Amino acid sequence: MKITRITYYQVDLPLLEGTYKWSGGNSVAVFDSTVVAIETDAGITGFGEVCPLGSAYLAAYANGARTGLAELAPGLLGWNPIELGNLNRRMDQLMRGHPYVKSAIDMACWDILGKASGLPVATLLGGRFGDDFPLYRAISQDTPQRMAANVAGYRAEGYTKFQLKVGGNPDVDIERIYAVSAEMLPADVLIADANTGWRQHEAIRVVNAVGDVNVYIEQPCLSYEECLAVRRHTDRPFVLDEVIDDLGMVLRGVSDQAMDVINLKISKVGGLTKARQIRDLCVSLGIAMTIEDTWGGDIITAAIAHLAHSTPPGFLFTATDFNSYGSVSIAEGAPQRRNGRLAASTEPGLGITPRFDVLGPAVFSVKL
């Protein structure tokens, strides 16, 4: 089998709640997503998606994804899309770094592999565990009172895990954590996610102030070293996210006992192939994971679902369903949240069919 054409589309994904806010005054109202289609000489087409969280979150941005894809795609024509190890090596030879650029291509090739074998991607990633899996709900940064008030509405949708966006003024963040924790039920889980927003001294103040709260602390500072220092000042369970971008960082974190949970974002590590490697390593090392991505629509939600559903439940801390945050559907067959839980499709591949009337005309295409 050979890749004969690579095409991509640009699509806007407006938020149902109007805007999404996190640390540093960052916010996004409309996400800029890129959908990739890979055609083959076997008549099978696979689809992938990449959607950075704006341009100020990670070293990634939407126009960069499309520029990188236009640079990378010609060098992949004629290659076998289901030889995923070879294909990933080829992408790394053609382009140093920029894992998010490669993610949608790798995702589309997993879709092709599933369709060619007649198997869902979750089966190919190791097998399906149970009927579904739990999701978390991100609580956009706002006043402590408004953030606390949002909990009841999200719980009514079935969520029991809540990711509170902090990383602002430490005194206000302490109020946020206490206000939202007061709304928690005994079975609920609360994560205070600073998204790198605190200085080390601020983070230490916060974790000491909330030492009596049943809360996970997530990525308090920008650097790994700062986060490790904060970790050593608290007995609250600790999550690393933005600094976990490859296998090496996972091994370093385990060696330093730097975290209890990691956030595994598919595009941050370069696609499902490398995400699976990290997932399997974490299972072997006893590290729990949140399976997600930077953002996305139906296709990314489908990919998250397959990776999460094939993760042993004891190691799946939680996952996310980005398509329920948005007001636009870009694909049929995508998994939909049911009572705060999600299930991967049992159809071959990712189990989705893009809505080309929503995607509009292609932005770029190259063929063999």
C-alpha positions as CSV (number, residue, x, y, z in Angstrom):
1,M,0.0,0.0,0.0
2,K,1.2,3.5,-0.9
3,I,0.3,7.0,0.0
4,T,-0.9,8.7,-3.2
5,R,-2.3,12.0,-1.9
6,I,-2.3,14.1,1.3
7,T,-4.8,16.9,1.7
8,Y,-5.7,19.2,4.5
9,Y,-8.6,21.4,5.5
10,Q,-9.0,24.3,7.9
11,V,-12.0,24.5,10.1
12,D,-13.1,26.8,13.0
13,L,-14.5,25.3,16.2
14,P,-16.5,27.8,18.2
15,L,-17.1,27.1,21.9
16,L,-20.6,26.5,23.3
17,E,-19.8,28.5,26.4
18,G,-18.3,31.4,24.4
19,T,-14.7,31.4,25.7
20,Y,-12.1,29.1,27.4
21,K,-9.8,30.8,29.9
22,W,-6.6,29.6,31.6
23,S,-3.5,31.0,33.2
24,G,-1.7,34.1,32.1
25,G,-4.8,35.8,30.9
26,N,-5.0,33.4,27.9
27,S,-8.3,32.7,26.3
28,V,-9.8,31.2,23.1
29,A,-13.3,31.6,21.8
30,V,-12.8,29.8,18.4
31,F,-10.3,27.0,17.9
32,D,-8.5,26.8,14.6
33,S,-8.3,23.1,13.7
34,T,-6.6,21.3,10.7
35,V,-8.0,18.0,9.3
36,V,-5.7,15.8,7.3
37,A,-6.9,13.2,4.7
38,I,-4.4,10.6,3.4
39,E,-5.4,8.7,0.3
40,T,-3.8,5.4,-0.8
41,D,-3.6,3.2,-3.9
42,A,-5.7,0.6,-2.1
43,G,-8.7,3.0,-2.2
44,I,-8.6,3.6,1.6
45,T,-8.5,7.1,3.0
46,G,-7.6,7.9,6.6
47,F,-8.3,11.1,8.6
48,G,-6.5,12.9,11.3
49,E,-6.7,16.2,13.1
50,V,-4.5,18.7,15.0
51,C,-5.7,21.6,17.0
52,P,-3.3,23.7,19.1
53,L,-4.7,25.5,22.2
54,G,-4.1,28.9,20.6
55,S,-0.5,30.1,20.0
56,A,0.5,30.9,23.6
57,Y,0.1,27.5,25.3
58,L,2.8,25.2,23.8
59,A,5.4,25.7,21.1
60,A,2.6,25.1,18.5
61,Y,0.1,27.1,16.6
62,A,-2.5,26.4,13.9
63,N,-0.8,28.1,11.0
64,G,2.4,26.4,12.0
65,A,0.7,23.0,11.8
66,R,-0.4,23.7,8.2
67,T,2.9,25.2,7.1
68,G,4.7,22.2,8.6
69,L,2.3,19.7,6.9
70,A,2.9,21.4,3.5
71,E,6.6,21.0,4.1
72,L,6.4,17.4,5.3
73,A,3.7,15.9,3.0
74,P,5.6,15.6,-0.3
75,G,8.3,13.5,1.3
76,L,5.7,10.9,2.5
77,L,4.2,10.2,-0.9
78,G,4.8,6.7,-2.0
79,W,5.4,5.5,1.6
80,N,3.4,2.7,3.1
81,P,1.0,4.3,5.7
82,I,0.4,1.1,7.7
83,E,4.1,0.6,8.4
84,L,3.8,3.1,11.3
85,G,7.3,2.7,12.7
86,N,8.9,3.3,9.3
87,L,6.6,6.2,8.6
88,N,7.4,7.9,11.9
89,R,11.1,7.5,11.3
90,R,10.6,9.0,7.9
91,M,8.8,12.0,9.4
92,D,11.6,12.5,12.0
93,Q,14.2,12.4,9.2
94,L,12.3,14.9,7.1
95,M,11.6,17.3,10.0
96,R,13.5,17.7,13.3
97,G,11.1,18.3,16.1
98,H,7.6,19.9,15.6
99,P,5.8,16.8,16.9
100,Y,2.4,18.4,16.6
101,V,2.8,18.8,12.8
102,K,3.3,15.0,12.5
103,S,0.4,14.0,14.8
104,A,-2.5,14.3,12.4
105,I,-0.5,12.3,9.7
106,D,0.2,9.5,12.2
107,M,-3.4,9.6,13.4
108,A,-4.7,9.3,9.8
109,C,-2.4,6.3,9.2
110,W,-3.8,4.5,12.2
111,D,-7.2,5.1,10.7
112,I,-6.0,3.5,7.5
113,L,-4.5,0.6,9.4
114,G,-7.8,0.0,11.1
115,K,-9.8,0.2,7.9
116,A,-7.4,-2.1,6.1
117,S,-7.5,-4.7,8.9
118,G,-11.2,-4.3,9.6
119,L,-10.5,-3.5,13.2
120,P,-11.1,-0.5,15.4
121,V,-8.0,1.5,16.5
122,A,-8.6,0.6,20.1
123,T,-8.1,-3.1,19.3
124,L,-4.9,-2.3,17.4
125,L,-3.7,-0.3,20.4
126,G,-4.0,-3.2,22.7
127,G,-7.6,-4.1,23.2
128,R,-10.8,-2.6,24.7
129,F,-11.2,-2.4,28.5
130,G,-14.8,-2.3,29.7
131,D,-17.8,-0.6,28.1
132,D,-16.7,3.0,28.6
133,F,-14.4,5.2,30.7
134,P,-14.6,8.4,32.8
135,L,-14.2,11.9,31.6
136,Y,-13.1,15.1,33.3
137,R,-14.6,18.6,32.8
138,A,-12.4,21.7,32.7
139,I,-13.7,24.7,34.6
140,S,-12.7,27.8,32.7
141,Q,-10.9,30.4,34.8
142,D,-13.3,32.9,36.4
143,T,-14.2,34.3,39.8
144,P,-14.2,31.7,42.7
145,Q,-17.9,32.0,43.0
146,R,-18.7,31.5,39.3
147,M,-16.3,28.6,39.1
148,A,-17.9,26.9,42.1
149,A,-21.4,27.6,40.6
150,N,-20.4,25.7,37.4
151,V,-19.8,22.4,39.3
152,A,-23.5,21.6,39.7
153,G,-24.2,22.0,36.1
154,Y,-21.3,19.9,35.0
155,R,-22.2,17.2,37.5
156,A,-25.7,17.1,36.1
157,E,-24.0,16.1,32.8
158,G,-22.4,13.2,34.5
159,Y,-19.0,14.5,35.3
160,T,-17.4,13.6,38.6
161,K,-13.8,14.8,37.8
162,F,-13.2,18.5,37.6
163,Q,-10.1,20.3,36.4
164,L,-10.1,23.8,37.9
165,K,-8.2,26.4,35.9
166,V,-5.9,28.3,38.2
167,G,-2.4,29.8,37.7
168,G,-3.3,33.4,38.3
169,N,-3.1,35.5,41.4
170,P,-2.1,33.1,44.2
171,D,-4.5,34.5,46.7
172,V,-7.4,34.3,44.3
173,D,-6.4,30.8,43.3
174,I,-6.5,29.7,46.9
175,E,-10.0,31.1,47.1
176,R,-10.9,29.3,43.9
177,I,-9.7,25.9,45.2
178,Y,-11.6,26.3,48.5
179,A,-14.7,27.5,46.8
180,V,-14.9,24.7,44.3
181,S,-13.8,22.0,46.8
182,A,-16.8,23.0,49.0
183,E,-19.0,21.8,46.1
184,M,-17.3,18.4,45.8
185,L,-19.1,15.2,46.7
186,P,-17.2,12.4,48.4
187,A,-16.7,10.5,45.1
188,D,-15.7,13.6,43.1
189,V,-12.1,14.4,42.1
190,L,-10.7,17.9,42.0
191,I,-7.6,18.9,40.0
192,A,-6.1,22.4,40.4
193,D,-4.4,23.0,37.0
194,A,-2.1,26.0,36.9
195,N,-1.0,25.4,33.3
196,T,2.5,26.7,34.2
197,G,1.1,30.0,35.5
198,W,2.7,30.3,38.9
199,R,6.2,31.3,39.9
200,Q,7.9,28.7,42.1
201,H,7.4,30.8,45.3
202,E,3.8,31.4,44.4
203,A,3.1,27.8,43.8
204,I,4.7,26.8,47.2
205,R,2.4,29.4,48.9
206,V,-0.7,27.9,47.2
207,V,0.1,24.2,47.9
208,N,0.8,25.0,51.6
209,A,-2.4,27.0,51.9
210,V,-4.5,24.2,50.5
211,G,-2.8,21.3,52.3
212,D,-6.1,20.3,54.0
213,V,-8.0,20.1,50.7
214,N,-8.5,16.9,48.8
215,V,-7.0,18.2,45.5
216,Y,-4.5,17.2,42.9
217,I,-1.9,19.9,41.9
218,E,-1.2,20.0,38.2
219,Q,1.8,21.6,36.4
220,P,2.2,24.6,38.7
221,C,5.3,26.2,37.0
222,L,6.9,26.5,33.6
223,S,10.0,24.3,34.0
224,Y,10.4,20.8,35.2
225,E,12.8,21.9,37.9
226,E,10.4,24.4,39.4
227,C,7.6,21.8,39.4
228,L,9.9,19.3,41.1
229,A,10.7,21.8,43.8
230,V,7.0,22.4,44.4
231,R,6.3,18.7,44.5
232,R,8.8,18.4,47.3
233,H,6.9,21.0,49.3
234,T,3.5,19.2,49.3
235,D,1.9,15.9,50.0
236,R,-1.0,16.5,47.6
237,P,-1.0,14.2,44.6
238,F,0.9,15.7,41.7
239,V,0.3,15.9,37.9
240,L,2.7,16.9,35.2
241,D,1.5,18.0,31.9
242,E,3.2,20.5,29.7
243,V,6.8,19.3,30.4
244,I,5.9,15.7,29.6
245,D,6.6,15.6,25.9
246,D,8.6,12.4,25.3
247,L,9.7,9.1,26.8
248,G,12.8,10.6,28.3
249,M,10.8,13.1,30.3
250,V,8.6,10.3,31.7
251,L,11.7,8.3,32.8
252,R,13.2,11.4,34.3
253,G,10.0,12.2,36.2
254,V,9.8,8.6,37.5
255,S,13.4,8.6,38.6
256,D,12.9,11.9,40.5
257,Q,9.5,10.8,41.9
258,A,8.2,14.0,40.3
259,M,4.6,13.1,39.7
260,D,1.8,10.6,40.4
261,V,-0.1,11.2,37.2
262,I,0.8,12.6,33.7
263,N,-1.3,14.2,31.1
264,L,-0.6,12.4,27.8
265,K,-1.5,14.8,24.9
266,I,-1.5,13.0,21.6
267,S,-0.2,15.9,19.4
268,K,2.4,17.1,22.0
269,V,4.3,13.8,21.6
270,G,3.8,13.4,17.8
271,G,0.7,11.2,17.4
272,L,-0.8,7.9,18.5
273,T,2.3,5.8,17.7
274,K,4.4,7.7,20.2
275,A,1.5,8.2,22.6
276,R,1.1,4.5,22.7
277,Q,4.8,4.0,23.6
278,I,4.5,6.4,26.5
279,R,1.2,4.9,27.6
280,D,2.6,1.4,27.7
281,L,5.7,2.6,29.5
282,C,3.6,4.3,32.2
283,V,1.5,1.2,32.7
284,S,4.8,-0.8,33.2
285,L,6.1,1.9,35.6
286,G,2.8,2.3,37.6
287,I,2.0,5.9,36.5
288,A,-1.6,6.9,35.9
289,M,-2.5,9.0,32.9
290,T,-5.0,11.5,31.7
291,I,-5.5,10.8,28.0
292,E,-6.2,13.9,25.9
293,D,-4.8,16.4,23.4
294,T,-4.3,20.1,23.3
295,W,-7.8,20.6,21.8
296,G,-9.8,19.4,18.8
297,G,-13.1,18.3,17.4
298,D,-14.7,15.0,16.5
299,I,-11.7,13.3,15.0
300,I,-9.3,14.1,17.9
301,T,-12.0,13.1,20.3
302,A,-12.3,9.8,18.5
303,A,-8.5,9.3,18.7
304,I,-8.5,10.1,22.4
305,A,-11.3,7.6,22.9
306,H,-9.4,4.7,21.2
307,L,-6.2,5.4,23.2
308,A,-8.1,5.8,26.5
309,H,-10.4,2.8,25.9
310,S,-7.3,0.6,25.3
311,T,-5.7,1.7,28.5
312,P,-6.0,-0.5,31.6
313,P,-8.6,1.2,33.9
314,G,-6.3,1.3,36.9
315,F,-3.9,3.5,34.9
316,L,-6.5,5.7,33.2
317,F,-7.0,8.6,35.6
318,T,-9.4,10.3,33.2
319,A,-9.8,11.5,29.6
320,T,-11.5,14.3,27.8
321,D,-14.2,14.8,25.1
322,F,-13.5,18.0,23.3
323,N,-16.4,17.6,20.9
324,S,-18.8,18.3,23.7
325,Y,-17.2,21.7,24.3
326,G,-17.8,22.9,20.7
327,S,-20.8,24.0,18.7
328,V,-19.7,22.5,15.4
329,S,-19.5,18.8,14.4
330,I,-16.9,18.0,11.8
331,A,-17.4,14.2,11.5
332,E,-20.1,11.6,11.8
333,G,-19.6,8.6,14.0
334,A,-17.6,10.4,16.6
335,P,-18.1,9.2,20.2
336,Q,-20.5,11.2,22.3
337,R,-20.5,11.7,26.1
338,R,-23.0,9.7,28.0
339,N,-23.4,10.5,31.7
340,G,-19.8,11.8,32.0
341,R,-18.3,8.8,30.2
342,L,-17.2,8.0,26.7
343,A,-16.7,4.9,24.5
344,A,-14.6,4.4,21.4
345,S,-16.3,3.3,18.2
346,T,-16.3,-0.4,17.4
347,E,-16.2,0.4,13.6
348,P,-12.9,-0.2,11.7
349,G,-10.3,2.6,12.1
350,L,-11.3,5.6,14.1
351,G,-14.9,5.1,13.2
352,I,-15.5,8.6,11.9
353,T,-16.5,10.1,8.5
354,P,-15.7,13.8,8.0
355,R,-18.5,16.2,7.1
356,F,-17.0,17.8,4.1
357,D,-19.8,20.3,3.8
358,V,-18.5,21.6,7.2
359,L,-14.8,21.4,6.3
360,G,-15.2,23.3,3.1
361,P,-12.7,23.3,0.3
362,A,-9.2,21.9,0.8
363,V,-6.5,24.3,1.7
364,F,-3.6,22.2,0.4
365,S,-3.2,19.0,-1.5
366,V,-0.2,17.1,-2.9
367,K,-0.3,13.8,-4.9
368,L,2.0,11.2,-6.2
